[in-house]
Amino acid sequence: MKVFQVLNPGVLTTIQDFGRKGFMKYGTPVSGSADPFAAEVANLLVGNDPGAALLEVTLFRLELLVLGNLAIAVTGGDLTPTINKVPFPRWQSVRVRPGDRIAFRRRKTGFRAYLAVQGGVSAEEFLHSRSVFVRGLMGQPLRAETILSTEGEVTGDFQPRIIPPEMVPDYSKRSPLRVILGPQDYRFTAKGIETFLTSEYKVSTQADRMGYRLEGPKIEHVKGADIFSECIARGAIQVPGNGLPIILLWDAQVSGGYTKIANVISADLSTLAQVMPGEALRFEKVSLEEAHQALRRQKERLEEIRNILVDRKG
Amino acid sequence: MNHWPLIRPSGDRAVLIEFENRIDPEINRQVRSLALTIEEEKTAGIEEVLPAFRTLMVTYDPLILDHEILQKNVRSWLDKAKNIHLPPGRVFALPTVYGGEHGPDLELVSGMTGLPAAEVVRIVSETKFLVYFVGFICGLVHLGGLSEKLGVPRLNTPRAFVPAGSVGMGGGQVTVLPTDLPSGFNYIGRTFVSLYDPKGFPPISFLAGDEIQFKSVTEEEALKARGKEAAEFA
């Protein structure tokens, strides 16, 4: 069923789901929603599977013409979503009708918003996933005039869902990103490690779904920045010879030959997805146990939200 | 002194198992033996098993598989891997046209090495290059086995566009591009065999342990392979 016509594709809007897992050995990154927490909640709000395909909206200017009676939900960063120029609440389901215009007008907090539609967005699958991965020739960002559809019929007839305000993440609050040192932390001097852990870094304009290049104090190597190419974990912070860190993210290459000083913990990747170029970052070292504990808490939080939404379904 | 292999965390969802720090077919064999051992275990919580030149990365879900248990398991899998039978890789013979518009740097390589162009082609086309691993992006193969006679540096200025299937070398390494890419290698030939298919499974035909030969053929012969999959040449 046709749901939206793209009037303006915005800065960058891609279809994402949970990504394609299990294909890194064929040189294919996982991709998927940059802020999986926000994406999952958006889907739950409209009764979808948590990993259904939805729109990942970057910054602003996306404008959609609604083609059916639909239930939608917007989560993630506050990019001032409007219906017919009137702002509408985020983190809850909203009904729209044919002829309505949904627009994202101005960035207030965060960097990426998620727009889920009841039924999920239909798109070509590559390796069992609809996540757009441009460099891998797997789909394209939205273009003007594109018509988006759902797999089946949807009615928009829907018991409204909302999550309690205290469970909505505050993207304006910025605590240091937690990292696990390694696997090549021994290739940096003590001074280099100290620089990394005590300095403020600015996200450069070269920041996309592949990775964030950072600007700030140079990190000192013991001797050279090259290693024999090896696989790269999501959130790895590599430091090439120029001493400036690059955080490798959702669409990054699966292997590379630069020393990696540390890795952002999985629980903080959703936070990182909402940091935009020009903003400042700091890093804080934690233990593996703390990282796993944070991941467990995040999972529990999602389960709590799922319980609340399923109860409301009646 | 280090005692190989070493096991280190690589973030909170992966461990990196490192073997001796050099590029060597025997060390890569140890990597692949461990990879096969772990794949055969089918342990709940293990997500991906990723060989590289001299390291193996294992990604896992820490809420299903405890990190300390994984570390302990890796130690026993390392013992098991010593006795595992690693089946031989497949050999791919990809029809390749050398020189001219398809290999714009052949004369340059000939000049830098002092070898006649025909000799450069003979050496490359007769070598069976070992696939150490598949990675980077779109399944780029990391190959080993380039003759030391062909140890030419990379180009000073990388090209912004090199077509898919181009076969080139630089800094002691040799590669074949799975898609159109920017590159600083010296390109001496091209195969028209399709190396990457985002709609197919697997998207690329090669795996660590396979061998690739870039068989010298005429342009006419090379063009006949256009659109065919690499599996047809194994």
Interface residues (C-beta under 8 A of the other chain):
Chain A: K21 G22 F23 M24 K25 Y26 G27 T28 P29 F126 L127 R135 G136 L137 M138 I180 G182 P183 F228 S229 E230 C231 A233 R234 G235 A236 Q253 V254 S255 G256 K260 N263 V264 I265 S266 L288 A291 H292 L295 R296 K299
Chain B: R8 P9 S10 G11 D12 R13 A14 L16 N21 R22 I23 E47 E48 V49 L50 P51 A52 F53 R54 T55 M57 T59 P62 L63 H67 F133 V134 G135 F136 I137 C138 G139 L140 H142 P178 T179 Y196 P198 K199 F201 P202 P203 I204 L207 A208
